[in-house]
Amino acid sequence: MKMKDIHFKYVFDNEYNAKYVNGAFGGVGPQGEIIIHFFCERGAIPFEVQQTVDDNGLLSDPTSVKPTDFDQTFVRIIQSGIIMDRAHALSVYKWLGGILGETNEK
């Protein structure tokens, strides 16, 4: 079979927006596809804080915080997800390994 060069042009969708992620969660779906949900993990922040305002307009320390256990909680904000078949997952795995220097295959 004769080899020939082909070119791939990359076109960004208008909705494209790169996101920072620091974790992923997923597994194998019922049809055998690899499913990965990407998230950004951070400490929780309260959804309500109550403070007192004095006559000079200065705020007191918080008098009430909801939820009360926010300082013991982390949240994982799901940024996006992907679903791919096993062959494409292996291709991405090899590509990422090459970038990280774990393998010479691309």
N, C-alpha and C positions, 0 to 999 in steps of 0.2 A: 504494500500500500504506500502510495506516495504521500509524503508529509508536506503540509503547507502551513504557512503562518496565518494565524487569525488574530484579530484585535478585539479586545473587550473595552467598551467605553462605559464609564461609570456615570450614572445620572442620579442625582439626589432628589428624592421625593420632596415636594413642598412642605410636607409635615416632618421632615427629618430634623431631629434635635438630639444631639449626643447627650447622654446622661451619665453622671458619675454613679457607679455602683461599687459596693464593697462586700457583696455577698451574693449567693445564689442558692436556690432551693428547687428541687424538682425530682425527676425520676423517669421511669419508663411508663408510658401511657398504655391503655388497654389494646391499642393497635400496634404496639411495639415501638412507637416513636419516642424519641428523647424529648422531654419537656423540661425547660429551664425557665424559672422566674427569677429575674434580677431585682435586687433590692438595695436600698441604702439604709444602713442601720445607724441609729443614733439614740442617745438618751431621750427619754420622754420629757415633754414639757407640760406643765399643768394647763388644763383648758379653762380654769377660772382661778383667779387670785383676788382675795378681798383685802383691802387696806383702808386705813383711816386717814382722812385729810384733816390736818390741824388748822387753826385760824390763820396761819401764815401760808397755807397752801402746800405744806410739806407732807409727803406721804410717810406713814409709819411702816414698819416691817409688816410683812403679810400677817393678817390675823386669821385667815382661813385659806387653804389651798385645796383644790379639787382636781384630780383625785388625790387622796391623802398619800398614796403609795407611789406617786409619779417618780420620786427620786430612786425607787427600786425597780423601775420598769424601763425597758428598752422597746423601741418601735422599729419595725422593718417596713419601710415604705416600698411597695412593689413598684418598680419603675417601668418594667416591660418584661416581655417573655418571648421565648422562641419555641417552636416545635419543629423537629427535623427527623428524618429517617436515620437509621443506624449508619449507613454509608456516608452521609453528609456529616454526621456527628464525628465519625472517625477522621474525615478529612479536616474538619475544624480542629480536632484534637492534635493531629500531626502538625498542622500549621501553627497552632499555639505553642506546641512543644519546640518547634523550630525557632520561634521568636524568643522563647525562654532559654534556648541553648540546651535543651534536654535531648534533642535529636537533630540530626542533619537533614532529615526528610522534610519536604515541604508539600 
